[in-house]
Structure formats: structure tokens, C-alpha cells
């Protein structure tokens, strides 16, 4: 029986960075332990990341699941490689398809239900990562996740809060399979209450035994397609069978003698690079770290970046501008000149056209570092769960537009604009840090703010992670609890609309960071884990 503690109360605390030669940092301790088990068996950091990611589909279902998408950046010891495992639209999806179903004034695919689901990419991403970088047998990586799914776990404080907030929405509870799966007692689990997910264990076993084949071309694929057909969806077994993730070269931007790397579009990582490229034109370090001037410049740079990406970013083949054009030094300098140190502004895109997430990171003493992100998009994604298999599906299709003038317009086989972005930092071609900050459009904003703290102000990773954040949100600047009141008032005086943030699900993001200290086999790493989640960093 769970004791009737008041789990909400507590005092402000400060975390310390964790030092080790082999290390995993995630938003759930059970996933950390799964990754460490693989490292202790001699597995690679990729083995650890995949094992941890599989556990996270069970341990943080409000944020990700077996129907997620994922992205990853890997330092393999000599080079940096990216993987885009975001899914594609079913063959039936066109603007006309959605307007016929949701009316001529529809702007996007729906937020929930089968018509928000693109082909899930995460499982294929796990297979691809292991195929290139794994050291242990593929099936071994799923032992911890299967155990957690069958035996269950005590639901932690922050996950329970997000579970309760999302599960109260009728748009979710009316979706097929949601209530039976995630409200096992007619409600969200209480803090500390056991939650088990044996149906997901069945799928994890099939994935482990077939290296994902059952998921895309076998038993699980058939179940997914049959469920879609039964509930008005258009995804077919052919849509699933035709999916493959894509190895990509990360895009990059210099900042303060370092290089920041992000996955190229269809993700929004380029927003962080644009903002950093703009800030490179200002002497941020000469300004007080939490003062008005520094925060104002960062906010304005972020607004400029968002103005460009929301207009121009989508499936790369459909973009009228390349990432290289959007990161052109002369262009970024021209954008920097638009910033007025004395007032806030609203910015439009600079180029006119010519025609609920989890983040984890792992590193090993051989030098491999993994920056990994996996998501169902909004809390619990589409709300759809495939019965008997525990496949909780993302709602990434909602990220498309029906505006045919935009790069991000929906189309058969296209990938939508994505918010989830793993990141990596190097210096002179050598690895420095694998990192990420989950949380919708907070992600590039979190990248910007934490990097400025570390590279301009020399704050150690855990301190940069702990510091109060702001969030640019539809013309408003939200300030986190603990954000300096005088600075907030100073920003208002410059014309910023500074207000509290009411969204209990996304809040101000949450990050995980691993900083390389030297030779991994000797000096090892320093890791940080965000106090805004239930997670930890741990190593040996």
C-alpha cells in the first residue's frame, strides 16, 4: 500500500554533476540502470542508449512509446554521424484527403486519432543504430525493458503529474485503446503505484527476436494496419513495410570557438544554430549572466530563428531554401543587425520564398558518445494504442500544414516538421558534449540558453541545467519560477510580454548533458540531469 505522503512538497535543492568513465543520463532512473547494465557487459554507448530508450517507452509513456519517432547523433570515436528515424505520411495523405474529412477550412491534420499518426520510426532507428555500432547481441538490449513492462514499476512524481494532466483530456480518453491501457483503474496511477504493461512486453519480445522485422513486415505491422482500418485510419502494411530511417550528416554552426551540431531538417535543430549564429555578433560574456541585457539578446535571437524555421523548414526535398542558405554568415549578420538593444520586436522571416519527448545520452570509456531523443510529440501522442501489442502511437502528422505554399505541406511519404532535436558540441574536430533538452519548441531555446551559460559564462553543465529558463511562446515570453524578478521587470520595460506559463505538460523543458573531460578511459566524463524530471545521471 502506498503511504499517503504529500509528494508535491519539498525544498529547493541543488544537484551535483556526476563523474564516471561510463555514464548514462535519462529522465527515469530505471532506464539509466538498463543502460549501465549494457555497459557493464561490455556493450557500447549505443547499446546502452537503445536499452535505455526501450525502457523509456514503458517508464515514461506520457512522453514516448513503441510508436514513437527518434533522432540520434553518435560520436563513434572518430566521426560524427546523425540518424533521422522520423516517420513518413501514409500514401493516402494529401491536403484534399484531410479537407474532405475535416472541412475546407482545416489548416492541419487533426491533433489526435489515427489521422494524426505517421509511420513510427523509433524501432527502425534502434535496429539501424545497433547494426552499425552495437557490440552486444540485439536481443540482449531488450531484457531490461521486457522485465520492467512485465513486473511493473512505481510511477514517479513528475511523470505522474504529466500523466494526470494529459489523461484528463477528452481528446485522448476517447481514442481507441487509451483508457484501457493508461487508465487501468479508471484514472491515472497514483505516485508510487505500480504500473505494468505486459502487452508492450509482447511487442518488445517480437522486436528483439526479429530485429524489428515483426514490427514493420510481420505480426505487429498487421495488427497496426488492422487497427487503423477498423478505426478509420489510412495506414497500411505497405506504408510500414516501406519505411527506412536515414543516416544524415549533422549541420553545424560555430559559437565561441566551439562547433554546435544538430540534425538537419525536417527537424527544428537549425533554429538553435540560427540563434547562436546571430548571438555570435554580440559580446554576451561582458553582460551579467542573469541580467536584462543578456536575456533580451538571447530572446530576440530566438525569435528571429523561429520566424525563419516556421516559414521555411519541412521535408528537405520540399524546402525552397537549403540549411546552408539559412546559416549563411552574411545572412546571420544581417539578422543580428535587426536586434535593438533597447526594445523588443516582432520579426518576420528573413528570406522571401523564390517560388510528451524523452532525451537521453550515454558515453563509454572507449570514447563513443550518443545524443538520443525519442518522442510521441504531444502528451501520449495520438492517444491511439494498438490492443494486444501496447503500441502507443505518436501524433506527428499534426505537425504538417495543409497550406500548399509551404515546404511542410502534407504529402504521401513526406516527413513532417519535427520538434525533437538531439545535439552535439565539438571543438577543433574533437568531441566535447552530447546534450539535448526535451519539450516541444522549448528544445532549441533550451539548447541556446544552456550553451550560452556554459560557453559564455563558464557555468558547469549541471548549473546551466538547473538555472531558471524563459520560453518564447506565441509572442509572449514565459518566465520560470525562480527567474529573477528584476530581470523580468526589466524585460517588460523593453516591451516583452513576460507572463507565467500555464501548460503543465511541456513547461520549460528538461535536459541531459555529458561533457567529456579528457581521455574517456582516464579522465572520463561529467554528466548532468535536469531536476525538472524524475531522472538521474549515473555511471561507473
C-alpha positions as CSV (number, residue, x, y, z in Angstrom):
1,X,0.0,0.0,0.0
2,X,1.3,3.4,-0.9
3,X,1.8,5.7,2.0
4,X,-0.2,8.9,1.9
5,X,2.7,11.3,1.6
6,X,2.2,14.8,0.1
7,X,4.5,14.1,-2.8
8,X,4.3,17.7,-4.1
9,X,6.1,19.5,-1.2
10,X,9.8,19.9,-0.9
11,X,12.6,22.4,-0.6
12,X,14.8,23.8,-3.3
13,X,17.7,21.5,-3.9
14,X,20.9,21.6,-6.0
15,X,22.2,18.7,-7.9
16,X,25.9,18.0,-8.4
17,X,27.4,16.7,-11.7
18,X,28.2,13.0,-11.9
19,X,31.7,11.9,-12.9
20,X,32.5,8.5,-14.4
21,X,34.2,6.8,-17.4
22,X,31.0,5.1,-18.5
23,X,27.8,7.1,-18.0
24,X,24.1,7.3,-18.8
25,X,21.8,10.2,-18.2
26,X,18.0,9.9,-18.7
27,X,14.7,11.2,-17.2
28,X,14.0,7.9,-15.4
29,X,16.4,6.1,-13.1
30,X,15.2,2.6,-14.3
31,X,16.3,3.5,-17.8
32,X,19.7,4.7,-16.5
33,X,20.2,1.3,-14.9
34,X,19.2,-0.5,-18.1
35,X,21.9,1.4,-20.0
36,X,24.5,0.7,-17.3
37,X,23.7,-3.0,-17.5
38,X,24.7,-3.0,-21.1
39,X,27.9,-1.0,-20.5
40,X,28.9,-3.4,-17.7
41,X,28.5,-6.3,-20.1
42,X,31.0,-4.7,-22.4
43,X,28.4,-3.1,-24.6
44,X,28.8,0.2,-26.5
45,X,27.2,3.6,-25.6
46,X,24.8,2.8,-28.5
47,X,23.8,-0.5,-26.8
48,X,23.2,1.5,-23.6
49,X,21.2,4.1,-25.4
50,X,18.9,1.6,-27.1
51,X,18.4,-0.4,-23.9
52,X,17.5,2.8,-22.1
53,X,15.2,4.0,-24.9
54,X,13.3,0.7,-24.8
55,X,12.8,1.1,-21.1
56,X,11.6,4.7,-21.5
57,X,8.8,3.5,-23.8
58,X,7.4,1.8,-20.7
59,X,8.6,4.0,-17.9
60,X,7.5,7.4,-19.3
61,X,4.5,6.6,-21.5
62,X,3.2,10.1,-21.4
63,X,6.2,11.2,-23.5
64,X,7.1,8.2,-25.8
65,X,6.1,4.7,-26.7
66,X,6.6,1.8,-29.1
67,X,5.0,4.0,-31.8
68,X,7.5,6.9,-31.4
69,X,9.9,8.6,-33.7
70,X,13.6,9.2,-32.9
71,X,16.7,11.1,-33.9
72,X,20.3,10.4,-32.8
73,X,23.8,11.9,-33.2
74,X,26.7,9.5,-32.5
75,X,30.4,10.3,-32.0
76,X,31.8,6.9,-32.8
77,X,35.4,7.7,-31.7
78,X,36.5,9.3,-35.0
79,X,33.5,10.9,-36.7
80,X,30.1,12.4,-36.0
81,X,27.1,10.7,-37.6
82,X,23.3,11.5,-37.5
83,X,20.3,9.3,-37.8
84,X,16.8,10.5,-38.8
85,X,14.3,7.9,-37.7
86,X,11.2,10.2,-38.1
87,X,8.3,8.6,-39.9
88,X,6.6,9.3,-43.2
89,X,3.0,10.1,-44.1
90,X,0.8,7.2,-45.2
91,X,0.4,7.0,-49.0
92,X,-3.2,8.3,-48.8
93,X,-2.4,11.6,-47.1
94,X,-2.9,14.7,-49.2
95,X,-4.4,18.2,-48.4
96,X,-7.5,17.0,-50.2
97,X,-7.7,13.9,-48.0
98,X,-7.9,16.0,-44.9
99,X,-10.2,18.7,-46.2
100,X,-12.7,16.0,-47.3
101,X,-12.7,14.6,-43.8
102,X,-12.3,17.8,-41.7
103,X,-13.7,20.6,-43.8
104,X,-12.4,23.0,-46.4
105,X,-11.2,25.4,-43.6
106,X,-8.9,22.8,-42.0
107,X,-5.4,24.1,-41.5
108,X,-3.6,21.0,-40.4
109,X,-4.2,17.3,-39.8
110,X,-6.0,16.6,-36.5
111,X,-4.3,16.7,-33.2
112,X,-5.3,13.2,-32.1
113,X,-6.6,9.9,-33.5
114,X,-5.4,7.8,-36.4
115,X,-5.3,10.7,-38.8
116,X,-2.5,12.2,-36.8
117,X,-0.3,9.2,-37.0
118,X,2.7,8.9,-39.4
119,X,4.7,5.7,-39.7
120,X,6.6,5.2,-36.4
121,X,10.3,5.3,-36.9
122,X,11.8,4.6,-33.5
123,X,12.0,0.8,-33.7
124,X,13.7,1.0,-37.1
125,X,16.1,3.6,-35.6
126,X,17.1,1.2,-32.8
127,X,17.8,-1.5,-35.4
128,X,19.9,0.8,-37.6
129,X,21.9,2.1,-34.6
130,X,22.7,-1.4,-33.3
131,X,23.5,-2.6,-36.8
132,X,26.3,0.0,-37.2
133,X,27.5,0.5,-33.6
134,X,26.2,-2.3,-31.4
135,X,28.6,-4.7,-29.6
136,X,26.1,-7.0,-27.7
137,X,23.5,-9.3,-29.3
138,X,20.5,-7.2,-30.3
139,X,18.0,-9.2,-28.2
140,X,20.1,-8.6,-25.0
141,X,19.2,-4.9,-25.3
142,X,15.6,-5.5,-24.6
143,X,15.9,-7.7,-21.5
144,X,15.5,-4.7,-19.0
145,X,12.5,-3.2,-20.9
146,X,10.7,-6.6,-21.0
147,X,11.3,-7.1,-17.3
148,X,10.0,-3.6,-16.5
149,X,7.0,-4.0,-18.7
150,X,6.0,-7.3,-17.1
151,X,6.9,-6.7,-13.5
152,X,5.9,-3.0,-13.5
153,X,7.4,0.0,-11.6
154,X,6.3,2.6,-9.2
155,X,5.2,5.7,-11.1
156,X,7.4,8.7,-10.1
157,X,6.3,12.2,-9.1
158,X,6.8,14.3,-12.2
159,X,5.7,11.6,-14.7
160,X,2.6,11.0,-12.6
161,X,1.8,14.7,-12.7
162,X,2.2,14.8,-16.5
163,X,0.2,11.6,-16.9
164,X,-2.7,13.0,-14.9
165,X,-2.7,16.3,-16.8
166,X,-2.7,14.7,-20.2
167,X,-5.1,11.8,-19.3
168,X,-7.8,14.3,-18.2
169,X,-8.3,15.4,-21.8
170,X,-11.4,14.0,-23.6
171,X,-9.5,14.2,-26.9
172,X,-7.3,11.4,-25.5
173,X,-9.7,9.4,-23.4
174,X,-12.0,8.9,-26.4
175,X,-9.2,7.4,-28.6
176,X,-9.2,3.6,-29.1
177,X,-7.2,1.7,-26.6
178,X,-6.2,4.7,-24.5
179,X,-8.4,4.3,-21.4
180,X,-7.9,0.5,-21.2
181,X,-4.1,1.0,-21.4
182,X,-3.2,4.1,-19.4
183,X,-6.1,4.5,-17.0
184,X,-6.1,0.9,-15.6
185,X,-8.2,1.9,-12.6
186,X,-10.3,4.4,-14.4
187,X,-7.7,7.0,-13.6
188,X,-4.0,7.8,-13.9
189,X,-1.8,5.8,-11.5
190,X,-1.0,7.5,-8.2
191,X,2.6,8.4,-7.3
192,X,4.4,5.2,-6.3
193,X,1.6,3.0,-7.6
194,X,2.7,0.0,-9.7
195,X,2.1,0.2,-13.4
196,X,2.7,-2.8,-15.6
197,X,2.5,-3.0,-19.4
198,X,2.5,-6.7,-20.4
199,X,1.1,-6.1,-23.9
200,X,4.1,-3.9,-24.7
201,X,6.4,-6.7,-23.4
202,X,4.9,-8.9,-26.2
203,X,5.9,-6.4,-28.8
204,X,9.4,-5.9,-27.3
205,X,10.0,-9.6,-27.5
206,X,8.9,-9.7,-31.1
207,X,11.2,-6.8,-31.9
208,X,14.1,-8.4,-30.1
209,X,13.6,-11.8,-31.8
210,X,13.2,-10.5,-35.3
211,X,15.4,-7.4,-35.3
212,X,12.3,-5.3,-35.8
213,X,11.0,-7.2,-38.8
214,X,7.8,-8.2,-37.0
215,X,7.1,-4.5,-36.4
216,X,7.4,-3.4,-40.0
217,X,6.7,-6.5,-42.1
218,X,5.2,-9.1,-39.7
219,X,2.8,-9.7,-36.9
220,X,2.9,-6.2,-35.3
221,X,2.6,-4.5,-38.6
222,X,-0.5,-6.5,-39.4
223,X,-2.0,-5.6,-36.1
224,X,-1.2,-1.9,-36.6
225,X,-2.8,-1.8,-40.0
226,X,-5.9,-3.7,-39.0
227,X,-6.4,-1.4,-36.1
228,X,-6.1,1.6,-38.4
229,X,-8.6,0.2,-40.8
230,X,-11.1,-0.6,-38.1
231,X,-10.9,3.0,-36.7
232,X,-11.0,5.0,-39.9
233,X,-7.2,5.4,-40.4
234,X,-5.4,5.1,-43.7
235,X,-2.1,3.5,-42.6
236,X,-1.4,0.2,-44.4
237,X,1.0,-2.7,-44.1
238,X,2.7,-1.3,-47.2
239,X,3.2,2.0,-45.5
240,X,5.0,0.3,-42.7
241,X,7.0,-2.1,-44.9
242,X,8.3,0.7,-47.0
243,X,9.8,2.7,-44.1
244,X,13.6,3.1,-43.5
245,X,15.4,5.6,-41.4
246,X,18.1,7.8,-42.9
247,X,21.7,8.3,-42.0
248,X,22.5,12.0,-42.3
249,X,25.4,14.4,-41.8
250,X,24.7,16.8,-39.0
251,X,24.5,20.5,-39.8
252,X,26.7,22.9,-37.7
253,X,27.4,26.4,-36.5
254,X,30.4,27.9,-34.8
255,X,30.0,29.5,-31.4
256,X,32.7,30.9,-29.1
257,X,35.4,28.7,-30.5
258,X,33.2,25.5,-30.5
259,X,31.0,23.9,-33.1
260,X,27.4,23.1,-32.4
261,X,25.9,20.2,-34.4
262,X,22.2,19.4,-35.0
263,X,20.2,17.0,-37.2
264,X,19.3,18.8,-40.5
265,X,15.6,19.4,-41.4
266,X,12.9,18.1,-41.2
267,X,13.8,18.9,-37.5
268,X,14.0,22.3,-35.8
269,X,17.6,22.0,-34.7
270,X,18.5,24.6,-37.2
271,X,16.7,27.1,-35.1
272,X,19.3,26.8,-32.3
273,X,22.1,27.2,-34.9
274,X,20.5,30.3,-36.4
275,X,20.0,31.9,-32.9
276,X,23.6,31.0,-31.9
277,X,24.9,32.4,-35.2
278,X,23.1,35.7,-34.5
279,X,24.4,35.8,-30.9
280,X,28.0,35.3,-32.1
281,X,27.8,39.0,-33.1
282,X,27.3,40.2,-29.5
283,X,29.7,40.1,-26.5
284,X,27.3,38.2,-24.3
285,X,30.0,37.4,-21.7
286,X,30.5,41.1,-21.0
287,X,26.9,41.3,-19.7
288,X,25.6,40.0,-16.3
289,X,24.6,36.3,-16.7
290,X,21.0,36.7,-15.4
291,X,20.6,40.4,-16.3
292,X,18.2,42.1,-18.6
293,X,20.6,42.8,-21.5
294,X,21.9,39.2,-21.8
295,X,18.4,37.7,-21.6
296,X,17.0,40.3,-24.1
297,X,19.6,39.5,-26.7
298,X,19.0,35.7,-26.4
299,X,15.2,36.1,-26.6
300,X,15.4,38.3,-29.7
301,X,17.9,35.9,-31.4
302,X,15.5,33.1,-30.7
303,X,12.5,35.0,-32.1
304,X,14.4,35.7,-35.3
305,X,15.3,32.0,-35.6
306,X,11.7,30.9,-35.1
307,X,10.5,33.4,-37.7
308,X,12.6,31.6,-40.3
309,X,12.1,28.0,-39.4
310,X,8.3,28.2,-39.2
311,X,8.2,29.6,-42.7
312,X,10.8,27.6,-44.4
313,X,11.6,24.2,-42.7
314,X,10.0,20.9,-43.6
315,X,10.9,17.8,-45.6
316,X,14.3,18.8,-47.2
317,X,13.3,17.9,-50.7
318,X,10.4,20.4,-50.4
319,X,12.3,23.3,-48.9
320,X,13.0,26.3,-51.2
321,X,16.0,27.2,-49.0
322,X,18.8,24.9,-48.0
323,X,20.2,24.8,-44.5
324,X,23.4,26.3,-45.9
325,X,21.5,29.3,-47.1
326,X,19.7,29.8,-43.8
327,X,23.1,29.6,-41.9
328,X,25.0,31.8,-44.4
329,X,27.3,34.0,-42.3
330,X,26.3,37.2,-44.2
331,X,22.6,36.4,-43.7
332,X,23.0,35.8,-40.0
333,X,25.0,39.0,-39.6
334,X,22.1,40.9,-41.3
335,X,19.6,39.3,-38.9
336,X,21.8,40.3,-36.0
337,X,21.7,43.9,-37.1
338,X,17.9,43.8,-36.7
339,X,18.2,43.4,-32.9
340,X,17.6,46.6,-31.0
341,X,19.2,46.5,-27.5
342,X,16.6,49.0,-26.2
343,X,13.3,47.3,-27.3
344,X,11.6,44.0,-28.1
345,X,10.4,43.5,-31.6
346,X,8.2,41.2,-33.7
347,X,10.2,39.6,-36.5
348,X,9.1,38.1,-39.8
349,X,11.1,35.5,-41.9
350,X,14.2,37.0,-43.5
351,X,14.1,35.1,-46.8
352,X,11.1,35.5,-49.1
353,X,10.4,32.3,-50.9
354,X,11.5,32.1,-54.5
355,X,8.7,30.1,-55.8
356,X,5.0,14.5,-24.2
357,X,9.5,13.6,-25.6
358,X,12.4,11.9,-23.8
359,X,16.0,12.7,-24.3
360,X,18.9,10.6,-23.1
361,X,22.6,10.5,-23.5
362,X,25.3,7.8,-23.0
363,X,29.0,7.6,-23.2
364,X,31.6,4.9,-22.8
365,X,35.3,4.7,-21.9
366,X,36.2,3.8,-25.5
367,X,35.1,7.3,-26.5
368,X,31.7,6.7,-28.1
369,X,29.1,9.3,-27.1
370,X,25.4,9.2,-28.0
371,X,22.9,12.0,-28.2
372,X,19.4,10.4,-28.5
373,X,15.8,11.7,-28.5
374,X,12.5,9.8,-28.8
375,X,9.0,11.2,-28.8
376,X,5.3,10.7,-29.2
377,X,5.1,14.5,-29.7
378,X,2.2,15.9,-27.6
379,X,1.4,14.1,-24.3
380,X,0.5,10.5,-25.1
381,X,0.8,11.3,-28.8
382,X,-2.3,10.4,-30.9
383,X,-3.9,8.7,-27.9
384,X,-4.2,5.5,-30.1
385,X,-3.0,2.2,-28.6
386,X,-3.0,-1.0,-30.6
387,X,-4.6,-3.6,-28.5
388,X,-2.7,-6.7,-27.6
389,X,0.6,-5.1,-28.6
390,X,0.9,-2.0,-26.4
391,X,1.9,0.2,-29.4
392,X,1.2,3.8,-28.3
393,X,1.4,5.9,-31.4
394,X,2.7,9.4,-31.9
395,X,0.8,12.2,-33.5
396,X,3.5,13.7,-35.6
397,X,1.1,14.1,-38.5
398,X,-0.4,17.1,-36.7
399,X,2.9,18.8,-37.5
400,X,2.1,19.1,-41.2
401,X,0.3,22.0,-42.7
402,X,-2.4,21.9,-45.4
403,X,-1.1,25.1,-47.0
404,X,0.3,24.0,-50.3
405,X,2.6,27.1,-50.5
406,X,4.7,25.8,-47.6
407,X,7.6,23.3,-47.6
408,X,5.8,21.5,-44.7
409,X,2.6,20.7,-46.6
410,X,1.4,17.2,-46.1
411,X,2.0,14.6,-48.9
412,X,2.4,10.9,-49.4
413,X,5.7,9.6,-47.9
414,X,6.7,13.0,-46.6
415,X,8.1,13.6,-43.2
416,X,6.6,16.5,-41.2
417,X,8.3,19.3,-39.4
418,X,9.7,17.8,-36.2
419,X,10.4,19.4,-32.8
420,X,12.7,16.8,-31.3
421,X,16.4,17.6,-31.7
422,X,19.5,15.8,-30.3
423,X,22.6,18.0,-30.3
424,X,26.4,17.7,-30.0
425,X,29.3,20.0,-29.3
426,X,32.8,19.7,-30.6
427,X,36.0,21.9,-30.5
428,X,38.6,21.7,-33.2
429,X,37.0,18.5,-34.5
430,X,37.2,16.7,-31.1
431,X,34.1,15.7,-29.1
432,X,33.1,17.9,-26.2
433,X,29.5,17.3,-25.2
434,X,26.4,15.2,-26.1
435,X,23.3,17.0,-25.0
436,X,19.6,17.8,-25.5
437,X,16.6,19.5,-24.0
438,X,13.2,17.9,-24.5
439,X,9.9,19.8,-24.6
440,X,8.3,20.9,-27.9
441,X,9.5,24.3,-29.2
442,X,11.4,24.7,-25.9
443,X,14.1,22.4,-27.3
444,X,16.2,24.9,-29.4
445,X,15.5,27.5,-26.7
446,X,17.0,25.2,-24.1
447,X,20.0,24.5,-26.3
448,X,20.6,28.2,-26.7
449,X,20.3,29.1,-23.0
450,X,22.4,26.2,-21.7
451,X,25.1,26.7,-24.2
452,X,25.3,30.4,-23.5
453,X,25.7,29.6,-19.8
454,X,28.4,27.1,-20.4
455,X,30.4,28.8,-23.2
456,X,29.9,32.5,-22.4
457,X,29.7,32.3,-18.6
458,X,31.6,29.1,-17.8
459,X,28.8,27.6,-15.8
460,X,29.3,23.8,-15.3
461,X,26.7,21.6,-17.1
462,X,24.6,20.9,-14.0
463,X,24.4,24.6,-13.0
464,X,23.5,25.5,-16.6
465,X,20.8,22.9,-16.5
466,X,19.4,24.0,-13.1
467,X,19.2,27.7,-13.9
468,X,15.8,29.2,-14.4
469,X,14.7,29.5,-18.1
470,X,12.5,31.6,-20.3
471,X,10.4,30.4,-23.2
472,X,9.3,32.4,-26.3
473,X,5.7,31.3,-26.8
474,X,3.5,32.9,-29.5
475,X,4.6,36.4,-28.9
476,X,4.9,36.0,-25.1
477,X,8.0,35.4,-23.0
478,X,7.2,32.9,-20.2
479,X,9.5,33.1,-17.2
480,X,10.1,30.1,-15.0
481,X,9.6,30.1,-11.2
482,X,12.9,31.4,-9.8
483,X,13.6,33.6,-12.8
484,X,15.0,36.9,-11.4
485,X,12.0,39.3,-10.7
486,X,14.0,42.4,-11.5
487,X,15.2,40.9,-14.8
488,X,11.6,40.0,-15.7
489,X,10.5,43.6,-14.9
490,X,13.4,44.9,-17.0
491,X,12.3,42.8,-19.9
492,X,8.8,44.2,-19.6
493,X,10.3,47.7,-19.8
494,X,11.8,46.8,-23.1
495,X,8.4,45.7,-24.5
496,X,8.5,42.0,-23.8
497,X,5.2,40.5,-22.7
498,X,6.5,38.5,-19.7
499,X,3.9,36.1,-18.3
500,X,3.7,32.8,-16.4
501,X,3.4,29.6,-18.3
502,X,0.2,27.7,-17.7
503,X,0.9,24.5,-19.7
504,X,1.6,21.9,-17.0
505,X,2.8,19.3,-19.6
506,X,5.5,21.0,-21.6
507,X,6.8,23.6,-19.0
508,X,10.4,24.7,-19.5
509,X,11.9,21.5,-21.0
510,X,14.3,19.1,-19.4
511,X,17.9,18.3,-20.4
512,X,20.6,15.7,-20.1
513,X,24.2,16.5,-20.6
514,X,27.5,14.6,-20.9
515,X,30.7,16.7,-21.1
516,X,34.0,14.9,-22.0
517,X,36.8,15.8,-19.5
518,X,39.7,14.3,-21.5
519,X,40.7,10.7,-22.4
520,X,37.5,8.8,-21.6
521,X,39.4,5.9,-20.3
522,X,41.3,8.1,-17.9
523,X,39.6,11.4,-17.0
524,X,36.1,10.2,-18.2
525,X,33.1,12.5,-18.3
526,X,30.9,14.9,-16.2
527,X,27.2,14.4,-16.6
528,X,24.1,16.4,-15.6
529,X,20.4,15.5,-15.4
530,X,17.6,18.0,-15.3
531,X,15.8,18.5,-11.9
532,X,12.6,19.2,-13.9
533,X,12.2,15.5,-14.4
534,X,12.5,12.3,-12.4
535,X,15.8,11.2,-13.9
536,X,19.4,11.0,-13.0
537,X,22.9,10.6,-14.3
538,X,24.8,7.6,-13.1
539,X,28.0,5.8,-14.1
540,X,31.0,3.7,-13.2
